[in-house]
Structure formats: C-alpha cells, structure tokens
Amino acid sequence: MISSDDKPQNRRRAYAPDPAANGQPCESPGCLLAGEYRAPKSRSALREFHWFCLEHVRAYNASWDYYKGMSTDEIEAATRADSSWQRPTWPLGQNGKAARLEEAIEAELHAFAFGKRPKKAPDPGTPAELREPLQVFGLSWPVTLEVVKTRYKELVKRHHPDANHGDRKAEEILKTINLAYAALRGKLTPSRHPEAQASAP
C-alpha cells in the first residue's frame, strides 16, 4: 500500500506526465515514444514501475487486474484489510488491555458493594455522607459536579447491562453507581432557593 509520504504533494491531473520520469523510453516493445507515465509492475511490487507512453499506459491500466489469480477468500481478505488501511483491527470491547482494566474496576466496585475491601482512613475534609459514593466513583474530595457527571457517564457505559449481555453482576454494580451518583449530585448541586437556605436553622 502506498503511504501518504509516497504520494506527490501537488495533485496531478490524470494522465499528466510524471515529474519523476527521467526521459526513459516507453517499455512497450517497438514503441519509440518517451515513457512519461508509470504503472505498477505487479500486485506484490506496487512501488516498482513500468514506464509507458500515454497510449500504452492507458492500455496497460485497462488490462490491469489487481485481484487476478487470487481466490475468493484472498480477495475478501484483501478487501477487508483495505477497509482499515492495512492496519490491524479488533472487535469493539475485545481489546485485552481494556478488558483487564474493566475487570479491575469491576472487582473494586464489587468489593465496595459487598464490603470486602479494607477500609482506608477517610480524608478528614470529606463530608461523611460522601465518603462511600466517592469511593464507588474512584474520586477524592474536593470534587466538582462536572467531574462527577463525566465519571458517572464512563461507569454507566462500562457497566450497563446492555453492554454486558444482560449480566446480573453488572446490573447490581450499576445500581450501586446510581445510588452513589444520586448522593453526590444531591450534595454538589447548588440550591435553587438561596434565601430558603439562609433562613434555615
């Protein structure tokens, strides 16, 4: 496959003489015209070229078949590879590193939900009612509502039952996440009636 570094920076018109042509003759037998137009030698040598005159490069290109001699399976594999620019791909959600990270987060949330994690000494500045919700979200105090919302979206996307093929564990973890989010949002959302707060004892 030809990379962008190999392509000329100034776009040429179709069938314009190639500036890389060094005055060599047309490679078609018996032709005495200058070979100003290049054409790839073969499917396996796309960076090696034949040099032809305009008439012969048109004839060569008309008969060119990249897939000639390939089986149906080979053609399909080549087409699939071309659809991702010859780069390796994986099905979404199957990346090993992401799966291990997800397992680690799930284990952490599961341990929190069922009380099997050793307790760390809470930060004395953290409001008592927010310590557990902050642990669920993996955040520390002080925190803003925007940070909480962003983290909530990440956790919901990761643990939603639809994304986990209806897994019951994911459903329980999602419930824990929703309860933690409700607690954090309730505490971090500014009151709409400041005068009511001022008059409260």
CNS distance restraints for C-alpha pairs under 8 A (distance, minus, plus):
assign (resid   1 and name CA) (resid  46 and name CA) 7.20 0.50 0.50
assign (resid   1 and name CA) (resid  86 and name CA) 7.64 0.50 0.50
assign (resid   2 and name CA) (resid   6 and name CA) 6.13 0.50 0.50
assign (resid   2 and name CA) (resid   7 and name CA) 7.31 0.50 0.50
assign (resid   2 and name CA) (resid  46 and name CA) 7.72 0.50 0.50
assign (resid   2 and name CA) (resid  47 and name CA) 7.54 0.50 0.50
assign (resid   3 and name CA) (resid   7 and name CA) 6.90 0.50 0.50
assign (resid   8 and name CA) (resid  12 and name CA) 7.96 0.50 0.50
assign (resid  12 and name CA) (resid  16 and name CA) 6.56 0.50 0.50
assign (resid  15 and name CA) (resid  37 and name CA) 7.30 0.50 0.50
assign (resid  15 and name CA) (resid  54 and name CA) 7.05 0.50 0.50
assign (resid  16 and name CA) (resid  37 and name CA) 7.71 0.50 0.50
assign (resid  17 and name CA) (resid  21 and name CA) 7.64 0.50 0.50
assign (resid  17 and name CA) (resid  36 and name CA) 5.12 0.50 0.50
assign (resid  17 and name CA) (resid  37 and name CA) 5.67 0.50 0.50
assign (resid  18 and name CA) (resid  36 and name CA) 5.73 0.50 0.50
assign (resid  18 and name CA) (resid  37 and name CA) 5.66 0.50 0.50
assign (resid  18 and name CA) (resid  38 and name CA) 7.20 0.50 0.50
assign (resid  21 and name CA) (resid  35 and name CA) 7.13 0.50 0.50
assign (resid  21 and name CA) (resid  36 and name CA) 5.27 0.50 0.50
assign (resid  21 and name CA) (resid  37 and name CA) 7.25 0.50 0.50
assign (resid  21 and name CA) (resid  51 and name CA) 7.88 0.50 0.50
assign (resid  22 and name CA) (resid  36 and name CA) 7.88 0.50 0.50
assign (resid  23 and name CA) (resid  34 and name CA) 6.13 0.50 0.50
assign (resid  23 and name CA) (resid  35 and name CA) 6.75 0.50 0.50
assign (resid  23 and name CA) (resid  36 and name CA) 7.09 0.50 0.50
assign (resid  24 and name CA) (resid  34 and name CA) 6.03 0.50 0.50
assign (resid  24 and name CA) (resid  35 and name CA) 5.54 0.50 0.50
assign (resid  24 and name CA) (resid  36 and name CA) 7.64 0.50 0.50
assign (resid  24 and name CA) (resid  51 and name CA) 7.54 0.50 0.50
assign (resid  25 and name CA) (resid  31 and name CA) 7.84 0.50 0.50
assign (resid  25 and name CA) (resid  32 and name CA) 6.39 0.50 0.50
assign (resid  25 and name CA) (resid  33 and name CA) 5.98 0.50 0.50
assign (resid  25 and name CA) (resid  34 and name CA) 4.38 0.50 0.50
assign (resid  25 and name CA) (resid  35 and name CA) 4.67 0.50 0.50
assign (resid  25 and name CA) (resid  51 and name CA) 7.49 0.50 0.50
assign (resid  25 and name CA) (resid  52 and name CA) 7.43 0.50 0.50
assign (resid  25 and name CA) (resid  53 and name CA) 7.99 0.50 0.50
assign (resid  26 and name CA) (resid  31 and name CA) 6.06 0.50 0.50
assign (resid  26 and name CA) (resid  32 and name CA) 6.53 0.50 0.50
assign (resid  26 and name CA) (resid  33 and name CA) 5.74 0.50 0.50
assign (resid  26 and name CA) (resid  34 and name CA) 5.28 0.50 0.50
assign (resid  26 and name CA) (resid  35 and name CA) 3.87 0.50 0.50
assign (resid  26 and name CA) (resid  36 and name CA) 7.59 0.50 0.50
assign (resid  26 and name CA) (resid  51 and name CA) 5.70 0.50 0.50
assign (resid  26 and name CA) (resid  52 and name CA) 4.27 0.50 0.50
assign (resid  26 and name CA) (resid  53 and name CA) 5.36 0.50 0.50
assign (resid  27 and name CA) (resid  31 and name CA) 7.33 0.50 0.50
assign (resid  27 and name CA) (resid  35 and name CA) 6.89 0.50 0.50
assign (resid  27 and name CA) (resid  50 and name CA) 6.69 0.50 0.50
assign (resid  27 and name CA) (resid  51 and name CA) 5.82 0.50 0.50
assign (resid  27 and name CA) (resid  52 and name CA) 5.61 0.50 0.50
assign (resid  28 and name CA) (resid  52 and name CA) 6.62 0.50 0.50
assign (resid  28 and name CA) (resid  56 and name CA) 6.80 0.50 0.50
assign (resid  33 and name CA) (resid  53 and name CA) 6.07 0.50 0.50
assign (resid  34 and name CA) (resid  52 and name CA) 7.25 0.50 0.50
assign (resid  34 and name CA) (resid  53 and name CA) 5.81 0.50 0.50
assign (resid  35 and name CA) (resid  51 and name CA) 4.76 0.50 0.50
assign (resid  35 and name CA) (resid  52 and name CA) 4.15 0.50 0.50
assign (resid  35 and name CA) (resid  53 and name CA) 4.62 0.50 0.50
assign (resid  35 and name CA) (resid  54 and name CA) 7.95 0.50 0.50
assign (resid  36 and name CA) (resid  51 and name CA) 6.33 0.50 0.50
assign (resid  36 and name CA) (resid  52 and name CA) 6.13 0.50 0.50
assign (resid  36 and name CA) (resid  53 and name CA) 5.78 0.50 0.50
assign (resid  36 and name CA) (resid  54 and name CA) 7.47 0.50 0.50
assign (resid  37 and name CA) (resid  51 and name CA) 5.48 0.50 0.50
assign (resid  37 and name CA) (resid  52 and name CA) 5.23 0.50 0.50
assign (resid  37 and name CA) (resid  53 and name CA) 6.01 0.50 0.50
assign (resid  37 and name CA) (resid  54 and name CA) 6.52 0.50 0.50
assign (resid  37 and name CA) (resid  57 and name CA) 6.49 0.50 0.50
assign (resid  38 and name CA) (resid  49 and name CA) 5.68 0.50 0.50
assign (resid  38 and name CA) (resid  50 and name CA) 5.54 0.50 0.50
assign (resid  38 and name CA) (resid  51 and name CA) 4.55 0.50 0.50
assign (resid  38 and name CA) (resid  52 and name CA) 6.21 0.50 0.50
assign (resid  38 and name CA) (resid  57 and name CA) 7.26 0.50 0.50
assign (resid  39 and name CA) (resid  49 and name CA) 5.22 0.50 0.50
assign (resid  39 and name CA) (resid  50 and name CA) 5.29 0.50 0.50
assign (resid  39 and name CA) (resid  51 and name CA) 6.53 0.50 0.50
assign (resid  39 and name CA) (resid  52 and name CA) 7.66 0.50 0.50
assign (resid  39 and name CA) (resid  57 and name CA) 6.85 0.50 0.50
assign (resid  39 and name CA) (resid  60 and name CA) 7.73 0.50 0.50
assign (resid  39 and name CA) (resid  61 and name CA) 7.43 0.50 0.50
assign (resid  40 and name CA) (resid  45 and name CA) 6.83 0.50 0.50
assign (resid  40 and name CA) (resid  46 and name CA) 5.03 0.50 0.50
assign (resid  40 and name CA) (resid  47 and name CA) 6.56 0.50 0.50
assign (resid  40 and name CA) (resid  48 and name CA) 5.78 0.50 0.50
assign (resid  40 and name CA) (resid  49 and name CA) 4.46 0.50 0.50
assign (resid  40 and name CA) (resid  50 and name CA) 6.22 0.50 0.50
assign (resid  41 and name CA) (resid  45 and name CA) 5.97 0.50 0.50
assign (resid  41 and name CA) (resid  46 and name CA) 6.49 0.50 0.50
assign (resid  41 and name CA) (resid  48 and name CA) 5.79 0.50 0.50
assign (resid  41 and name CA) (resid  49 and name CA) 5.12 0.50 0.50
assign (resid  41 and name CA) (resid  50 and name CA) 5.84 0.50 0.50
assign (resid  42 and name CA) (resid  46 and name CA) 6.07 0.50 0.50
assign (resid  42 and name CA) (resid  66 and name CA) 7.84 0.50 0.50
assign (resid  43 and name CA) (resid  66 and name CA) 5.84 0.50 0.50
assign (resid  51 and name CA) (resid  57 and name CA) 7.82 0.50 0.50
assign (resid  52 and name CA) (resid  56 and name CA) 5.67 0.50 0.50
assign (resid  52 and name CA) (resid  57 and name CA) 5.23 0.50 0.50
assign (resid  53 and name CA) (resid  57 and name CA) 6.03 0.50 0.50
assign (resid  54 and name CA) (resid  58 and name CA) 6.23 0.50 0.50
assign (resid  55 and name CA) (resid  59 and name CA) 6.50 0.50 0.50
assign (resid  56 and name CA) (resid  60 and name CA) 6.00 0.50 0.50
assign (resid  57 and name CA) (resid  61 and name CA) 5.97 0.50 0.50
assign (resid  58 and name CA) (resid  62 and name CA) 6.08 0.50 0.50
assign (resid  59 and name CA) (resid  63 and name CA) 6.43 0.50 0.50
assign (resid  60 and name CA) (resid  64 and name CA) 6.08 0.50 0.50
assign (resid  67 and name CA) (resid  75 and name CA) 6.45 0.50 0.50
assign (resid  70 and name CA) (resid  74 and name CA) 5.76 0.50 0.50
assign (resid  70 and name CA) (resid  75 and name CA) 6.17 0.50 0.50
assign (resid  71 and name CA) (resid  75 and name CA) 6.22 0.50 0.50
assign (resid  72 and name CA) (resid  76 and name CA) 6.21 0.50 0.50
assign (resid  73 and name CA) (resid  77 and name CA) 6.12 0.50 0.50
assign (resid  74 and name CA) (resid  78 and name CA) 6.11 0.50 0.50
assign (resid  75 and name CA) (resid  79 and name CA) 6.13 0.50 0.50
assign (resid  76 and name CA) (resid  80 and name CA) 6.15 0.50 0.50
assign (resid  77 and name CA) (resid  81 and name CA) 6.14 0.50 0.50
assign (resid  78 and name CA) (resid  82 and name CA) 6.13 0.50 0.50
assign (resid  79 and name CA) (resid  83 and name CA) 6.30 0.50 0.50
assign (resid  80 and name CA) (resid  84 and name CA) 7.00 0.50 0.50
assign (resid  81 and name CA) (resid  85 and name CA) 6.39 0.50 0.50
assign (resid  81 and name CA) (resid  86 and name CA) 4.81 0.50 0.50
assign (resid  81 and name CA) (resid  87 and name CA) 7.01 0.50 0.50
assign (resid  81 and name CA) (resid  88 and name CA) 7.98 0.50 0.50
assign (resid  82 and name CA) (resid  86 and name CA) 5.36 0.50 0.50
assign (resid  84 and name CA) (resid  88 and name CA) 7.55 0.50 0.50
assign (resid  84 and name CA) (resid  89 and name CA) 7.44 0.50 0.50
assign (resid  90 and name CA) (resid  94 and name CA) 6.57 0.50 0.50
assign (resid  90 and name CA) (resid  95 and name CA) 6.80 0.50 0.50
assign (resid  91 and name CA) (resid  95 and name CA) 7.67 0.50 0.50
assign (resid  93 and name CA) (resid  98 and name CA) 7.47 0.50 0.50
assign (resid  93 and name CA) (resid  99 and name CA) 7.29 0.50 0.50
assign (resid  94 and name CA) (resid  98 and name CA) 7.65 0.50 0.50
assign (resid  94 and name CA) (resid  99 and name CA) 6.79 0.50 0.50
assign (resid  95 and name CA) (resid  99 and name CA) 6.13 0.50 0.50
assign (resid  96 and name CA) (resid 100 and name CA) 6.23 0.50 0.50
assign (resid  97 and name CA) (resid 101 and name CA) 6.29 0.50 0.50
assign (resid  98 and name CA) (resid 102 and name CA) 6.07 0.50 0.50
assign (resid  99 and name CA) (resid 103 and name CA) 6.15 0.50 0.50
assign (resid 100 and name CA) (resid 104 and name CA) 6.21 0.50 0.50
assign (resid 101 and name CA) (resid 105 and name CA) 6.24 0.50 0.50
assign (resid 102 and name CA) (resid 106 and name CA) 5.99 0.50 0.50
assign (resid 102 and name CA) (resid 158 and name CA) 7.56 0.50 0.50
assign (resid 103 and name CA) (resid 107 and name CA) 6.03 0.50 0.50
assign (resid 104 and name CA) (resid 108 and name CA) 6.22 0.50 0.50
assign (resid 105 and name CA) (resid 109 and name CA) 6.15 0.50 0.50
assign (resid 106 and name CA) (resid 110 and name CA) 5.89 0.50 0.50
assign (resid 106 and name CA) (resid 173 and name CA) 7.81 0.50 0.50
assign (resid 107 and name CA) (resid 111 and name CA) 5.96 0.50 0.50
assign (resid 108 and name CA) (resid 112 and name CA) 6.23 0.50 0.50
assign (resid 108 and name CA) (resid 117 and name CA) 7.88 0.50 0.50
assign (resid 109 and name CA) (resid 113 and name CA) 6.03 0.50 0.50
assign (resid 109 and name CA) (resid 136 and name CA) 6.10 0.50 0.50
assign (resid 109 and name CA) (resid 173 and name CA) 6.70 0.50 0.50
assign (resid 110 and name CA) (resid 114 and name CA) 6.16 0.50 0.50
assign (resid 110 and name CA) (resid 173 and name CA) 6.78 0.50 0.50
assign (resid 111 and name CA) (resid 115 and name CA) 5.67 0.50 0.50
assign (resid 111 and name CA) (resid 116 and name CA) 4.83 0.50 0.50
assign (resid 111 and name CA) (resid 117 and name CA) 5.29 0.50 0.50
assign (resid 112 and name CA) (resid 116 and name CA) 6.51 0.50 0.50
assign (resid 112 and name CA) (resid 117 and name CA) 6.06 0.50 0.50
assign (resid 112 and name CA) (resid 135 and name CA) 7.82 0.50 0.50
assign (resid 112 and name CA) (resid 136 and name CA) 6.90 0.50 0.50
assign (resid 113 and name CA) (resid 173 and name CA) 7.47 0.50 0.50
assign (resid 113 and name CA) (resid 176 and name CA) 6.82 0.50 0.50
assign (resid 122 and name CA) (resid 126 and name CA) 7.27 0.50 0.50
assign (resid 122 and name CA) (resid 131 and name CA) 7.08 0.50 0.50
assign (resid 123 and name CA) (resid 141 and name CA) 7.83 0.50 0.50
assign (resid 125 and name CA) (resid 141 and name CA) 7.44 0.50 0.50
assign (resid 126 and name CA) (resid 130 and name CA) 6.89 0.50 0.50
assign (resid 126 and name CA) (resid 131 and name CA) 6.46 0.50 0.50
assign (resid 126 and name CA) (resid 141 and name CA) 5.66 0.50 0.50
assign (resid 126 and name CA) (resid 142 and name CA) 7.32 0.50 0.50
assign (resid 127 and name CA) (resid 131 and name CA) 6.62 0.50 0.50
assign (resid 129 and name CA) (resid 133 and name CA) 7.90 0.50 0.50
assign (resid 129 and name CA) (resid 183 and name CA) 7.83 0.50 0.50
assign (resid 130 and name CA) (resid 134 and name CA) 5.93 0.50 0.50
assign (resid 130 and name CA) (resid 183 and name CA) 7.00 0.50 0.50
assign (resid 130 and name CA) (resid 184 and name CA) 6.51 0.50 0.50
assign (resid 131 and name CA) (resid 135 and name CA) 6.31 0.50 0.50
assign (resid 132 and name CA) (resid 136 and name CA) 6.32 0.50 0.50
assign (resid 132 and name CA) (resid 180 and name CA) 7.54 0.50 0.50
assign (resid 133 and name CA) (resid 137 and name CA) 6.42 0.50 0.50
assign (resid 133 and name CA) (resid 177 and name CA) 7.99 0.50 0.50
assign (resid 133 and name CA) (resid 179 and name CA) 7.79 0.50 0.50
assign (resid 133 and name CA) (resid 180 and name CA) 4.30 0.50 0.50
assign (resid 133 and name CA) (resid 181 and name CA) 7.00 0.50 0.50
assign (resid 133 and name CA) (resid 183 and name CA) 6.85 0.50 0.50
assign (resid 133 and name CA) (resid 184 and name CA) 6.68 0.50 0.50
assign (resid 134 and name CA) (resid 138 and name CA) 5.95 0.50 0.50
assign (resid 134 and name CA) (resid 139 and name CA) 5.13 0.50 0.50
assign (resid 134 and name CA) (resid 140 and name CA) 6.19 0.50 0.50
assign (resid 134 and name CA) (resid 141 and name CA) 7.62 0.50 0.50
assign (resid 134 and name CA) (resid 180 and name CA) 7.44 0.50 0.50
assign (resid 134 and name CA) (resid 184 and name CA) 7.70 0.50 0.50
assign (resid 135 and name CA) (resid 139 and name CA) 6.23 0.50 0.50
assign (resid 135 and name CA) (resid 140 and name CA) 7.59 0.50 0.50
assign (resid 136 and name CA) (resid 176 and name CA) 7.74 0.50 0.50
assign (resid 136 and name CA) (resid 177 and name CA) 6.72 0.50 0.50
assign (resid 136 and name CA) (resid 180 and name CA) 6.77 0.50 0.50
assign (resid 137 and name CA) (resid 148 and name CA) 7.75 0.50 0.50
assign (resid 137 and name CA) (resid 151 and name CA) 6.77 0.50 0.50
assign (resid 137 and name CA) (resid 152 and name CA) 7.34 0.50 0.50
assign (resid 137 and name CA) (resid 155 and name CA) 7.93 0.50 0.50
assign (resid 137 and name CA) (resid 177 and name CA) 7.43 0.50 0.50
assign (resid 137 and name CA) (resid 180 and name CA) 7.65 0.50 0.50
assign (resid 139 and name CA) (resid 143 and name CA) 7.49 0.50 0.50
assign (resid 143 and name CA) (resid 147 and name CA) 6.68 0.50 0.50
assign (resid 143 and name CA) (resid 148 and name CA) 7.25 0.50 0.50
assign (resid 144 and name CA) (resid 148 and name CA) 6.43 0.50 0.50
assign (resid 144 and name CA) (resid 188 and name CA) 7.07 0.50 0.50
assign (resid 145 and name CA) (resid 149 and name CA) 6.10 0.50 0.50
assign (resid 145 and name CA) (resid 184 and name CA) 7.85 0.50 0.50
assign (resid 145 and name CA) (resid 185 and name CA) 6.71 0.50 0.50
assign (resid 145 and name CA) (resid 188 and name CA) 5.79 0.50 0.50
assign (resid 145 and name CA) (resid 189 and name CA) 7.00 0.50 0.50
assign (resid 146 and name CA) (resid 150 and name CA) 6.21 0.50 0.50
assign (resid 147 and name CA) (resid 151 and name CA) 6.19 0.50 0.50
assign (resid 148 and name CA) (resid 152 and name CA) 5.96 0.50 0.50
assign (resid 148 and name CA) (resid 181 and name CA) 7.56 0.50 0.50
assign (resid 148 and name CA) (resid 184 and name CA) 7.52 0.50 0.50
assign (resid 148 and name CA) (resid 185 and name CA) 7.84 0.50 0.50
assign (resid 149 and name CA) (resid 153 and name CA) 6.24 0.50 0.50
assign (resid 150 and name CA) (resid 154 and name CA) 6.47 0.50 0.50
assign (resid 151 and name CA) (resid 155 and name CA) 6.22 0.50 0.50
assign (resid 152 and name CA) (resid 156 and name CA) 6.03 0.50 0.50
assign (resid 152 and name CA) (resid 177 and name CA) 7.48 0.50 0.50
assign (resid 152 and name CA) (resid 181 and name CA) 6.87 0.50 0.50
assign (resid 153 and name CA) (resid 157 and name CA) 6.05 0.50 0.50
assign (resid 154 and name CA) (resid 158 and name CA) 6.26 0.50 0.50
assign (resid 155 and name CA) (resid 159 and name CA) 6.01 0.50 0.50
assign (resid 155 and name CA) (resid 174 and name CA) 7.99 0.50 0.50
assign (resid 155 and name CA) (resid 177 and name CA) 7.45 0.50 0.50
assign (resid 156 and name CA) (resid 160 and name CA) 5.41 0.50 0.50
assign (resid 156 and name CA) (resid 174 and name CA) 6.57 0.50 0.50
assign (resid 156 and name CA) (resid 177 and name CA) 7.56 0.50 0.50
assign (resid 157 and name CA) (resid 163 and name CA) 7.29 0.50 0.50
assign (resid 158 and name CA) (resid 163 and name CA) 6.93 0.50 0.50
assign (resid 159 and name CA) (resid 163 and name CA) 6.85 0.50 0.50
assign (resid 159 and name CA) (resid 164 and name CA) 6.79 0.50 0.50
assign (resid 159 and name CA) (resid 170 and name CA) 5.23 0.50 0.50
assign (resid 159 and name CA) (resid 171 and name CA) 7.26 0.50 0.50
assign (resid 159 and name CA) (resid 173 and name CA) 6.92 0.50 0.50
assign (resid 159 and name CA) (resid 174 and name CA) 5.94 0.50 0.50
assign (resid 160 and name CA) (resid 164 and name CA) 6.48 0.50 0.50
assign (resid 160 and name CA) (resid 170 and name CA) 6.44 0.50 0.50
assign (resid 160 and name CA) (resid 171 and name CA) 6.74 0.50 0.50
assign (resid 160 and name CA) (resid 174 and name CA) 6.43 0.50 0.50
assign (resid 161 and name CA) (resid 165 and name CA) 6.02 0.50 0.50
assign (resid 161 and name CA) (resid 166 and name CA) 4.50 0.50 0.50
assign (resid 161 and name CA) (resid 167 and name CA) 5.77 0.50 0.50
assign (resid 161 and name CA) (resid 168 and name CA) 7.41 0.50 0.50
assign (resid 161 and name CA) (resid 170 and name CA) 5.75 0.50 0.50
assign (resid 161 and name CA) (resid 171 and name CA) 5.60 0.50 0.50
assign (resid 162 and name CA) (resid 166 and name CA) 5.66 0.50 0.50
assign (resid 164 and name CA) (resid 170 and name CA) 6.83 0.50 0.50
assign (resid 166 and name CA) (resid 170 and name CA) 7.69 0.50 0.50
assign (resid 166 and name CA) (resid 171 and name CA) 7.62 0.50 0.50
assign (resid 167 and name CA) (resid 171 and name CA) 6.53 0.50 0.50
assign (resid 168 and name CA) (resid 172 and name CA) 6.36 0.50 0.50
assign (resid 169 and name CA) (resid 173 and name CA) 6.20 0.50 0.50
assign (resid 170 and name CA) (resid 174 and name CA) 6.01 0.50 0.50
assign (resid 171 and name CA) (resid 175 and name CA) 6.34 0.50 0.50
assign (resid 172 and name CA) (resid 176 and name CA) 6.46 0.50 0.50
assign (resid 173 and name CA) (resid 177 and name CA) 6.23 0.50 0.50
assign (resid 174 and name CA) (resid 178 and name CA) 6.11 0.50 0.50
assign (resid 175 and name CA) (resid 179 and name CA) 6.25 0.50 0.50
assign (resid 176 and name CA) (resid 180 and name CA) 6.19 0.50 0.50
assign (resid 177 and name CA) (resid 181 and name CA) 6.06 0.50 0.50
assign (resid 178 and name CA) (resid 182 and name CA) 6.14 0.50 0.50
assign (resid 179 and name CA) (resid 183 and name CA) 6.36 0.50 0.50
assign (resid 180 and name CA) (resid 184 and name CA) 6.23 0.50 0.50
assign (resid 181 and name CA) (resid 185 and name CA) 5.85 0.50 0.50
assign (resid 182 and name CA) (resid 186 and name CA) 5.95 0.50 0.50
assign (resid 183 and name CA) (resid 187 and name CA) 6.36 0.50 0.50
assign (resid 184 and name CA) (resid 188 and name CA) 6.00 0.50 0.50
assign (resid 185 and name CA) (resid 189 and name CA) 5.62 0.50 0.50
assign (resid 191 and name CA) (resid 197 and name CA) 7.86 0.50 0.50
assign (resid 193 and name CA) (resid 197 and name CA) 6.85 0.50 0.50
assign (resid 194 and name CA) (resid 198 and name CA) 6.31 0.50 0.50
assign (resid 195 and name CA) (resid 199 and name CA) 6.31 0.50 0.50
assign (resid 196 and name CA) (resid 200 and name CA) 6.28 0.50 0.50
